[in-house]
Amino acid sequence: MSLICVEPLDLYDPAEADAAVKRHFSALHVEEDLFPGIRVLIKPNLLSARTPEQNVTTHPELIAAVVRWLKKRGVADITIADSPGGPYRPEALKNVYRTAGLLALEPDARLNYDTSFSSVACPEGFTVRSFNRIRPVVEADYLINMPKLKTHGMVTLTAGIKNLFGTIPGLQKPEMHYRFPTEDSFCHMLLELARSVSPQITLIDGVDAMEGNGPNSGTIRHLGLTFSSRDPFTLDWYVAGIMGLNPESITLLSKARALGLATPDNLSLAGTPASPAVPPFRLPDAAAVDFGSHFPGFLRRPIVAVARRLFKPVPSLKPELCIGCGKCAESCPEHLIELRNGKARFRQKGCISCFCCQEMCPRHAIEIRRIFQK
């Protein structure tokens, strides 16, 4: 039985955040896990250098509430760490921490600047034999996974499972896209990574979530909720339903259920009951094209399936918004993007539709369009 706790949090108010975290951790009996000298790692979503108001990263006030809860219970060794998109360097990390509002958490928590990593072998039977993980994740006794609830261009949903992709260092993440170029293979890799990392607690920031072209270029969707569980797979399934989405239609979640990781038929709820969002969260452009809307219901599903095989989603530049920063080229696992005359130039042949370029663009200059696959 997987216990999922749902707690309302309408604003990122310190007192209200403290109360919500206390209720979450009480329901999950987190205090019973603690022991003298425990090394706790908080793994937020720090995708890139974005302010809290831009709603891309886990809100600092919710992270601060977790730090305060831990400090009150005598935990002295608390580290905050993530591997954002782009190069994994101390100066880049400091810029992300500063912009995301995390510098104020020191000295109560340590902000990680160690950019080393270790290879960790996977259990027998995994497709991936080992994962490189950032050092703080390897050294921690206890991992609190704190994602930001958002839609995602490639895997539709980024929450508990996808947030753990940030345990892979820097530009090794695009390399993983290269090794696992299809949505199916990439999702399978993410599930193995989540099983390998195995966070003790996942606490999702769904107060101000993101819909549309997440995880970086979407729009704010106020949900006013936080979610937690010891089981990130079933938690993500549940949260997808609260977003008004069909979990079975999300490859990451349908695979999790098929593998017996997500068990939505065997969950219990604590906290405050929540209803599915109305209207449902808007999907990313890569997933939202409705080819079958003008056809009768019994024809819609096969028509959509055929159309999606014929029409491939690819990134497309809005030249008037491009500032030539090169973030897209830096993140492309197939190296199909180059800068010419201060603007990005894309080659479509060989594109694996991972949308890392759109994910890392700071100016929302990349949109998704579908092209006919010959």
N, C-alpha and C positions, 0 to 999 in steps of 0.2 A: 504494500500500500504506500503510495507516494503522497506525502502531505504537502499541500500548496497553501501558502498564507497570502491573503490579499488585504492590503491596508490602504485606506484613502490618504492622500496627501495633496491638498489642493494647491498649496504654495510651498516654495522652498524656504519655509520659516524654520529657524534653528530649533525652537522648542517643539514645533509640530514634527519636524524631522526626527528629533530625539525620541519622541513618543512613538512614532511609527516604527523606527528601528528596534526600540525596546519590545514592542509587541511582536514583531517578526521573530526576533531572536529568542523570545520567551516561548513562542509556539514551536520553534524548532529545537529548543533545549540547547542552545549554543553554549551557554555558560558551563554545561556539564563537560564540554570538550576541552576546556582550557586547563592548562597545567603550568607550573612555574617554569619560566624561561622560554615559553612557547614563542616561536617566530611566526608572526602572522603577516601574510601578504594580501593586500587589497589590489585587485586587478580591475581597474575601471576601463571604460572605453575612452581612449585618448587618441582617436583616429588621426587628428591633425591639430595644428595650432588654431583653435577656434574658441571664442569667448563663450561663457555659459549662455548668454542670450542668443547665440546662434544655434544652440540646441543640437550640436553634433556630438558633444562629449558628455559623459556622466557628470551630473551637476555637483559642484564642489561641496555644497551644503549637505547633500546626502552622504557623500564620502566622509565629511567632517563628523556627521552624526555617528557613523560607524566607529570612527577613531575615538570619539568621546565615550562611546559605550565600552569599547575595549579598555581604555585607560581607567575608567571607573572600576574595572574588574581586575586591575593590577597588571594588565598586559603592557610591557615596556618596549618590546621589540616589534614595531609595526612599520612595514615598508609599503609604499605605493609604487607600483611599477606597471608599465605597459610598453609594448614596442609599437609606436605609431607608424603610419605609412611613411615611406621614404627612408633615407639613410638612418641607421641606428647609431647616433653620435651624441656625446654629452651636451654639446651646444644646442643640438636640435631638441633634445629632451627638455632642456631648461626653457627654451622658447615655448614649448607646448605647455609645460607646467605653469609658466607665467601667464600665458594667454588664457588657459583654462581655469585660472583662479585657484591653483593648488599651493602656491608658495606660502600662503597664510597657514597651511596645516603644519608647517615646521615650527617648533621642534617636536611636537607631539607625535608626528609620523615622519619617517625618513623617505624622502623622494629619491628614487633610484637613479644613479648616474653610471652604474657599472654596465658597460655594453658588451661584456663577454657573454658566452653562452656555452652550453654543454649538450652533447648528444645523449639522448635517453632512449634505451632500447624499448621496443613495444612488446607486449605479450605475444606468445606464439599464436599463429592464426590470423594476425593482422596483415593487411595488405602492405602497410608501411612498416618497414623493419625498425626504424628509429625516427625520432623527431629531434631537431635542434631546438632547445628552449632557452629563453633568456635566464641568466644566472639566478635572479631572485626567486623565480618560480621553482627552480631546481632545489634551492636551499631552504625554502619555506617548509614549516611544519603544517601550516594551515592556510588554505587559500579561500578568500572570499571574492567571488566573481561578481563584479558590479557592472553589468552592461547597461547601455542606453537603448531603450526600445525604439527600433526604427525599421522601416522597410528597406530592402536591399536590392540593387539592380540585378545581381546574379542569382542569389539564393532566396529572394523574396523577403526574408525576415532575418534581421540580426538581433539576437537576444542572448540567452545564456550560452548556447552552443557556439555560435559564430564569434562571440566575444573572445573565446579562447584562442582564436587564430592569432591574436595579438601576443601570444606567448612565443611565437616564432620570430626570430630577430630580423628587423629591418627589411632589406631588399631580398631576403630569403623568401619572403611571402610571395612576391611575383614569381619566384622560381617554383613555388608549389603550384601556382596556377599553370605554369608551363608543364610541370610533371603530370598534373591532373586537369586537362584542358576542357573536359566536358562537365556540364552541371552534375551529372550523375556521379562521375568519378571524384569530382571536387567535394561533393556533399559526403561521399563515403569517407574521404580523407578527413573531413571535419569531424565526423562522428568518431573516428578512431582517435583523433587528437583529443577530443573531449573526454573519451574514455581513459586515455593515457594520462592526461593532466588531472582529471578527477577532482574538481573543486569540492570542498566540504560544504560550502554554502553558495547559492546564487541568489543575489538580491537585485532585482531589475528596477531601474529608474524609468517608470512610465508616467511620471507626473506631466511633463511636457514631452511627448513622444514626437516621432517624425513620420510623415507619410509622403507618398510620391517618390521622387527620385533620391531616396536615401541610398547610402548612409550619410551623404554630405550635402546633397543639393535639393533635398526635399523641403517640405513646409511643416511648420509646427502644428501638431495636433494635441490639444490639451486633453489628457485622459484623467489626470488627477488620481492616479493609482500607483502603488508599488507592489511588487510581487516577490515572493521568496520560496525557496525549496532546497532540499538536499539533492533533488533529482532534476538536473537541468533539462533533460530530454522531455519528460512529461510536463515540466513547467513551460517550456517553449510551446508545446502543443496546446496547453491550456490558454496561454497568452495570445496565441494566434487566433483562437476562437473569440477572445475578448476584443480583439481588433476587428472582428467581423469577417475574418478570413476563414476559408475552409482548410484545415490543416492537411487533409488528404491531398489537396492540390499542390502542396508545397513539398518539393522533392526531398529536402532535408528532413522534414518531419515524417513523411510517408516512409522513407527509408529507416528512420529511427524506430518507427512502429514495427516495420517488417522484421527488424533485427531484435525486437523485444526490448529495446531501450526505452521508448516512450510507451507508457501503459495507461492511456486515458480512461480505460474501463476499470481501472483499479486505483483511483485517487480519492483523497479526502481533502476537504477545504477547511481552512481556519480563517478567522478574521471577518471581513465584511464581504458579503456576496456581491458579485459584479455581473453586469449584463453586457452582451455584445454591443460594440460601438455602432451607433446609427448616425449617419450612413457608415458603411464599412470603411476602413482605412483605404485611401487611394493607393493603388499599386504603382510601382515604378514603370516608366515607359517601356522598359524591356519586357515586362510581363503583362502590361495592361491593355494591349491592343485587342479589341473584341471583334474578331473576324466574323463571329456568328450571330451578332445581335439582330440581323434582319432576317434570320431564318427561324422556322418553327423549332420549338424546344427539342424535339426528338432528333433533329438534324444538327443542332448547334454543336454538340460535343465532337462528332466526327469531322465536321467542317473546320472547327478550330484546330483540331489535331493535325489535319492535313495541311492547313495554311501555315502552321508554325513550322512544319517540316520544310515548306517551300520558301518561306520568307524568314530570313535570318536577321536578328537584331544586331546592329553595329553602331559604334559611336560616330557621331558627326559633329564637326566643330562649328560653333558660331563665331566667325572671325572677328566680329566687332567687339566681342567680349574677351578674346584671348589677349593676354599680356605677355606671352612668350616666356613664362617662368620655367618651363621645362618639367614641371611636376608630372605631367601626363607621360612624357617620354621616359622619365626616370622609373615610372611604375609599370610600364608595359612589359609583360613577360616575354612577348614575341619580338620586341624591339622594332615595332612597326611605325613608330612615331618619331619624327625628327623636326627640328626647328629650322625654318627658312624665312629669312627677312623678318625675324621677330615674331613669327606665328607658327603654331603647330601644324604639321602636315601628317595626315593619316594614310596608311595603305590598308585597304580592306582585305586583300588576299592574305590569308593566314591568321586573321583575327579570330580569337577563340571566344569572344563576347564575354570576357570576365568583367569588363567595365571598371577595371582598376583606374583607368585614365579619368573617367567621370568621377570616381570616388575621391581622387586626390586633387581635382581641379579646384583652386580656391575662388574662382570667379564664375562658376556655373556656366562655363563656356562650352560644355560638351553635352549634347543631347543624344537621344537614341532614335534611330530610324530603322526600318526594316527594308532589306533588299532581297530581290529574288535570287535564290540559290540555283545556279545552273546545274 
